[in-house]
Amino acid sequence: MNVESIVDIIEAKPNLSTALGMEFISTPEDDTCMARMKVDERNRQPFGFLSGGASLALAENVAGVGSSALCPGCACVGIEVSGSHVKAVSEGDTVTAYAHLEHKGSTLHVWEVHIKDTVGDLISTVRVTNYIIKQK
């Protein structure tokens, strides 16, 4: 999925994804997209580990970018995010979110997102439902 046009919109103004250090990546498949985020002072807990909230934000944002790429001119907003964190990630590592579109309806998209560390270990699994609002 080509997300370059959505990345241009994201980078035009300060927002949560830029504040947390997210980088969105195009993929060759039409139903997937990716994002990376270095674990640093912007997204870690006081204990030096990636914040679970930052992981959920990464998942919701990558799914939102994917839905936006599939639905140009629409506003794609998260209406449900549910995740499980299975491993901690220390400051200095980088996590990658792999998002796969499970359902593409006319008003709802459902994404399954797996977040992994640099060695490929699973960190979190997150399910994101986006509502697709057609602009008038």
N, C-alpha and C positions, 0 to 999 in steps of 0.2 A: 504494500500500500504506500503510495506516495503522499507524504505528509508535509512536504516543503512549503506549500502555500499556507498551511495552518501554522507552521513554525514562524513564518513571516508575521502573521497576525499576533501570535503570542509574544514575539520579541519586540513588537512595536511599543508596548506599554508595560510598566512594572506590574507584576501579578504574582500569584502564589507559586506558579511553576518556576518562574525566573528567580524568585526570592529563595526557593529551596535548592536551586541549582540543577533543575531537570533539563535533559537534552533529549529531544525526540528524534527517532531514527526511522527512515523509510525501510520497508521490507519488500521482497519480491512477490509475496502472496497478497491477494486482494482482501483477505479476511484477517490479517495480522498487522500489528505495529509494535514498536519497541520504544523504550525510553531508558536512559541511564541517569544515575544520580550518585555523585561522590558523597560519602558520609563525612560531614564536617560540622563546624559550629552552627551552621544554618538549620540542620535537620537532626541533630543528635540529642539524646537525653543528657542530663547533667553527669551521668555515669560514663559517658563516652560511647554509648551504643546508639545505633539508628533508632529513632523514635518510631513506635508503632503508628502514630498518627501521620508521620511523614511517609511511611510505607503506604498507608491508605490513600494519602494525597497523591502519591506517585501513581498508584493504580487508577484512581479516579481520573486523573489528568491524562494518562496515556489512553484510557478508554474514550475520554472526551475528544481527544485529538483524532482517534480512529473514527468515531462517529461523525465528527465534523468533516473529515476527509471524504467520507462516504456520502455526505448530505450537504453539498455546498449551498450556501445561502441560508441554512437552517441554524437555529440556536440549539445546541445539544447540551443538555444539563443532566447531571447525575441526580437520580431520585432514590437510589439505594446503593449502599456500599457495605459489604460484609466480608470480613477477612479473618484469617487465622495466621498467627505468627509462630513459626516453628523453630527458628534459630536466630540468635543475636548476631549483629554485624558491628564490628568495631570501627571507630573513627579512622579514616584513612583508606578504608576499603571503598569499592564502588559496587552499587547494586544495579541490576538490569531487570526491567519489567518487560515481560513477554506477554502481549495481550492477544487473545484469540476471540473473534466474534462468534458467539454461540447461537445467537438469534438476531436476525435483521428484519424487523417488522417496519411498517410505515410510521409508527409512532414510538416504538420501543426497540432498543438494542440491548442485548445482554452480552457482556464480555466476561471471560475467565482470564485472570491475570496471574501469572507466576512471577514472583520476584526472586532472583538468585544473586548470590555473591560472585566474586571474581573467579572462584574455583568451580562454580556451577552448582553449589549446594542450594537447595530450596530454603528460602527465608520466610516467605509469606505466600499464601494463596488468597486471592481476593476476587469476589464476584461483584461486578458493577452493572447496574441497570441505568441506561440513559433514556431520557425523554426527548424526542425529536420535535422541535417546535418549528413549523414552517413559517417563515417571515412573509409578511404581506407587502 
